[in-house]
């Protein structure tokens, strides 16, 4: 199926978090920044094992930090904005970078469609070296997946014969592009993903048409 697609007539749209990079790396980067702030300003040495435990238990980490180190809850908002506005130490894996370069060279266009705050997501894009790509971020449009709004907007902004959406989260990523008859591809969980890929109770219309282990597996279908 893939090798029949003419990339020169195709727009490729991708999710960001846990699709192009590992979101756990962003969390680690952000909490290291918070930890540095607490050390520099409150002489508190945060145990990262404690943060990891909170992450695994899906607790509000900043609230737990304030509780553990006897800080006022009123500083949580400041710590939260420090987390959101920090310059993340994240990167594109080699196979993803190679695939993106190939897509940009061969396809009609490449764009990002992601949920999140405009500033935070753009800082991520800059850190990954892909801030030049058109980005359709939920906060900018007051719109969140699985809404169809931004997908339709991309079709208006970037006319093409075919559209491909690459994502990771079956609870929200693929419903809208499936409705629009896009080709949808899910990237398999690296075992570090924030959101579950358990599809036992997920309706078929929410699932990608194809699953890929990684970006290299997608790329091989477009070589000829």
C-alpha positions, 0 to 999 in steps of 0.5 A: 500500500505504502509504495503506491503512494506518490510522495510528491502529491502527499502531505505528511502530518505528525503528532509530536509527543511520544511520536517524534521524541520520548515525552518522558525525556521532556519530563526528565528535563523539566523536573531537572530544571525545577530541581536546580531551581529548588537547590539554588534558591531553597538549598533543597536537594531533590532526590530524583528517585522520589520524582520517578516514583511520583511519575510511576504513581501518576501523582502531581509531582510539584504538589508532592515536592512541596509536601515532602520539602515543606514548601508552601503550595502557593509556589506550585504555580511558579514551579509549573511555569518554570517547568513549562517554559524551560528549554528542554533537553530533548532530541530526535533519534537518528532514524526519525531525523533521517525519515523527516529529512526524507519526507521534507525532500520528497513529499509535497509538505510536512506539518506538525499537529499536536495538543498542548500550550503554544509556548511549551510545544514551540520550545520543544520544536525548537529544541528538536530542530524542527521549528521551521515546520508548520505547527498546528498547536491546540492552544492556538486554535482552541481545539483538541484532538480528536476534533477534526478542525485542525485536520480540515485546516491543514487540507485547506492550507496545504492542498494535496491528493493524499494525506498521512497522519503519524501518531501514537495515541489510539484514544485521540490521534487517529479518529479525525484523520480516519474520518477524512480518509487520510492514511493513518500510521501508529508508532508502536510504544517504546515501553516508555510512552506516557499514554497507553496503547492498550486497544482492547476496548478501543473502537475500530474507528479510533485505530490507525490503519497501520502500525509501525515499530519505528520511523525506519519501518515507515521509510522503507515503503517510500524508497521507490 
